[in-house]
């Protein structure tokens, strides 16, 4: 009798439509960040299941960024980005989609924006009509921000195949990493998202050499307008002239704690008679991530030649423990084996150079890289970094870096 009653209760639950726990669907997804001004930043990601554990790959052109901190509790899904101290707090809906917030944890506050995730959609932007133009090439671009009299310059570099576009913007302090999108008719749309950069660019292609009515949505609230004209000869300011040493034959003199609180100085025995690369960096900086990924591998292959690297980190907080926490996943992800030091100075501090490296005229961009010869003399200061999203510029950087290091290691 008890078995019959139990069986009858189970049937009753089934008849009443008892809900089974929902799960994060595998396969392609479209992500949407919905701004309060009505703007929408679209990106793509992919969900995979490995041995019962969900992982996500953020997709931008040629990049697949692994996100392996994915946790589900009931209908709630929590996704923590591997860098930049940002996360998604979401809930699975009846149709299998995700709704929630993308949250950026800044030094003194949190910022957040509405997020929607749509399963089964691999498309970023629809190409509703054939492209009227091909925008492949270099596009010097003038960005203007509301309430500011000044403007900023960048060079867009795009490759278009059919309707599909990939590319980036180059600036004097680095690149905008991987941009992906479409040309639909006479409209350009490209975007990127990596946990820090959340950008979308739209423009009307007026003719073969002119972009007009450009709109640039940056993150949660920032925005700008832009215009551009194609020019294959466009160049940016020489990256070695943006920040320099105040006097020739300069030697640096600094001491900062590493992540364990141990003081490390450029004057330590470890760095004597070595060619040393100094990274001015931060865990919040996407271009710094790209540089660190490259330098970490290079160091393992070349440290026995007499090379050393030191990262000087400028975090968004002066609190040592918070800075250490922000850097820990950054260091772990790229298996950084050279010293990472916490300066205790924020990137927004207008006196960051005076407080940390007074031998420099300024620190105007992240990353900035300083090269010392075996006598400890500064031989080059380079502002910015052209990462793998810049194609040939990245290959040129590697050639120049290795050529310079070969000279310094002689």
N, C-alpha and C positions, 0 to 999 in steps of 0.2 A: 504494500500500500504506500509506504514512504517513497519508494522508487517511482510509483505512478504519480504521486503528488509533485515530486521534484521535476519529472519529465513534463508534467502539465504546466508548471510554473515557467519552465524554460520556453515552452511553446508560446505562453502568454507574453513573455518578454519579447520574443521574436516578432509576434504579431503586432505588438505595440511599437515596433520599429526601434528597438534598442540600438544605440549608436556604437559603432566600433571606433576605437581611437583613430584619428586621422594622422597621416604621415606625410612628410615632406616628399613630394614627387621627384623621382629621378628625371634627369634630362635637362633640356634647355629651359631657361626662364628669361623673362624681361623684367628688369627692375625699373621703378619710377620713383624719383624724388619730387614731391609736389610742393612747390614753394607757395607762400602766402600771397605773392603777387600774381599768381596764376601761371608762372613759369613751370616747366617740367624738364628735369634732367633724366634722360633715359640711358640705361646701360644693360648689359647682358651678363648672365652668369649661368653656370651649369652645376647641377647637383648630382653627386655620385654616391653610391653606397659601397663601402668596402668593409667586408666582414661585419656587417651590421652597424657600422659607424658612418654617419653622413659627413661628407666633405663637400666644399664648394670651390669652384674656380671662377674668379671674376675675369671676364673676357674683354679685352681691349685690343683690337687689331691683332698683332702677333703675340700679345702677352696673355698668359694664363696664370693668374695670381692665386696660389693655393691659400684657402681659408679652412683650417682644420679644427677650429674651436666652434663647433656647432652643437647646440644642446637643445633637446626637446623635452618639455615637461607638460604632459597632457596635450592641449592644443597650443601651448606657448612654444615659440621657437626663438632661441637666443643665438645670435651670430656675432662673435667678436672678431674684428679685423686684426690681422697679425701685427700691424704697425699703426702709428698715429693716434692710438688711444681713442678709437671709435668703435661703435657696435650698433647692431640692429636688435631691437626688442619688438617681436611681432607675434601675431596669433594666426593660426590656420583658420581659414573660413570654410564654410560648407562646400564651396566649389573647389577647394584645394588651393586657393590663392593665399597670399600672405598680406596682412595689413598691420601696420605698426609705425615705429619711429626709427629713424637713423639718428644716433646721438653722438656728438663729438664732445669729449671730455677735455675742456681747456684748463688752464692753470687755475683760474678763479671762478669758473662757471661752466655749465653745460649748455650746448646749443643742440637743438633737435629740429627735425623736419619730418613731415608725413612720408611714409614709404609704402609702396604697393609692389608686390611681386606676383607676376602672372605666369603660371606654369605652361610649358608646351610652346612658348613663343621664342623662336630663335632670332626673329627680326629685331633690328634696333629702330630704324626709321623706315616707313614704307616709301618705295619709289613708285608713285602713282602714275608717272608718265615718263617717257624716255628723256634722257638728259639733252638739253639744248646746247650745252657747252662742255668742254673738258678742261678742268682747272689744274691739271698737272703742271707743277712749276713752283717758283718762289714768289711770294706775295708780301712785300713790305706792308705792314698793317699799323694803322694809327688808332689806338684805343682811347676813348674819352669817358671819364667817370663823372656822374652827376655831382654837382657841387664843387668840382675841382676845375681850376683854370688850366692846369697842366695836362699833358697827355703822355702816354707811354707808347713806345715803339716795339714791335716784334716782327719777325719774318715767318710767315706761314709757308710750310713746305708740304705739298700734297701730291699724291699719286692717285689718279682716277682710272679705274678699269670698268668700262660699262657705266653703271650707275654707282658702283661702290667706290668709296673714297677712304684712304687712310693717310695719316700724316701727323704733323705736330706744329707747334709754334716755337721758334728759337728766340730767346731773349739774352741779354747780357749776363743774366744770373742763372741760366739753365733753360731747359726745355719743358714743354707742357706734356711730355710723355706721349702715350699712344692715343691718338684721336682716330675715331672710326665713325663712318656715316655714309651719306648718299648725296648724289645730285639728282633731284627730281625736277624735270623741266628746267626752270631757271633758278631753282632754290637749292642752296647748300645747307646741309645739316650735319654736324659732327659733334661727338661728345666723348667724354671719358669719365671713369670713376675708379678710384683705387683705394678708397678709405680716407684720403686726404683731398686730392683733387676731385671735385665734382663739377664738371664744366660742360656747357653746351654752347655751341656757336651756330648761329643761323645768319644767312645773308642772301640777298638777291644778286644773281650773276647778271650784270647789266650788259656785258659783252665779253669778248675773249680776254680782256685785260683789266676789268674793273669789277670790284665787289662793292655793293652799296647796301644801305639800310641794314648794316650788320648789328646783331645783338649778341652780347656775351653774358650769359648767366653763370655766375661763379659762386658755388656753394649755396648756403642757406639764404643769404640776402643780397650779396653783392651783384652788381651788374654794370655793364658798360655798353657803349655803342662803338662801332668801328667802320672804317672804310679801308679798302686795299686796292693797290694796282700792281699787276704782275711786272716783275723786273728781275731777270735772271742774274743781274750783276749786283744785286743788293747785298750789303754786308753790314754786320754789327760792329760795334766798337771792339778793338783788340782786347781780349779777356785778360791780358797781362798788364794792361794800363789802368784798370779800374781800381785796384788796390796795389800798393807798392810798399817797399821798405823806405823809411825816411832817409837812410844814408847807405852808401855802398858798403859792401863787405860786412853787412850786419849779421850778428848772431842773436838768436832768440834766447830768452831767459824766462822760463815758467816752471811752476810746480803746482799740480792739481791732484786731487784724490781719484783713484780708480773706483770701480764699482764695489770693491771691498773696503773702501775707505783708506787704502794704503796710498801714501804720497808718492807720486812719480814726477821726476824732473827731467827736462831735456839734458841736464848736466850729469845725469846718472851714467855710471860706467857702461851700462848696456848700449848706450847710443854713441859712445865715443868712437871715432874713426869709422862711422857708418854713414851711408847715404840715407837720409831720413825724410819721409813724406809726412807732413802734418796736415790732417784733415780738419777743417773747420766745419762742423757738422751738427746734426740734431736728429733725434728719432722722429720728429714731426715732419721731416723734409723728404718728399718723394725723390728729388734728384740726389739727395744724400744716400738714399737707399740704393739707387742704381750705382752710384760711385762705390759704396761699401761692398756691394755684391762683386764688383769687378776687382777692387783692391784686395779683398779677403782671399780670393783665389790666387791673385798675382803674388801676394805675400808668401803663401805656402810654397809656391814654386821658386821663389827668389830670395828668401830670407837667408839662405846659406851663402849667398853671394856677398853678404854684408849690407843688406837692406833692412831698414826698420820703418814701421808706420806707427803714428800716434794719432788717435782721434781725439780732438777736443770738442766736447759736446756742449752746446748751448741749448738747454731745455727751456720749456715755457714757464717753468717755475724755478725759484731759487731754493726750494726745499730739496735737500739731498735725497731723502728716501723716495719722494715722488719721482724725482729725476731718474734714480736708479731703477725704479719699477718700469718707467717708460722705456728705458734703454735695454732692459733685460731681454725682452722678446726680439728686439732689433738685433742684438748681438747674437742671440741664440739662432735665429733664422738663417743668418749668413755665416754662422760658425766663425765669428771674428776671434782670432787668436792673438792679435796685437793689442797693446794697451788702449783702453777707452776711458778717457778722463772726463770728469764732470767739472766744468768751470764755475758753476754757481752763478752764472750770468745769463740773462735771457736774451733771445735774439732781438727783442724789441728795445733793448737798452741802448740808447744813443751813444753811450760811452763804452760799449762792449770791447772795442779795440784798446782803448786806454786802460781798461781794467784787466785785460787778459794778455794782450800782445801789443804793448805800447810802441814796439819797433815798427809797426805797420801804420800807414797813413789812415787806414779805415778798414772796416769789414762791411762790404756793401752787398754781399750775396752769400747764400748757402747752397751748395758747398763752396768754400774757397780752399784752394790747395797750395801749400807752401813746400818748396823743395830745397833741402839742405844738402850741401856736399859733405865729403868726409871730414872736412875741417869745421863743420857746423855753420858755414856761411850760407845765407839765403841766396839761392841762384835764380829762383823764379817764384812769382806769386800769380796764381791763375784763379780768376773768379768764375764760378758757374761750372756746369758739367753738361755735356751733350751725351745723353744716355742712349740705350739701344733703340729707343723709339725714333731716333733721328737718322737711322740708316748709315749712310756714308760718313756723316759727321762723327758718329760713334767709332767707326773704323779708323778715321783719321786721328781721333783722340788716342786710340790705343797705339797707333804707330808713333805718334809724337811722344806719348808717355814712355814707351819702351825705349825710344831713341834717347830721350833725356836721361832716363835712369841708367842706361848703358854708359853714358858719359859720366854721370856722377859716381858710378860704381868703379870706374877705372882706378 
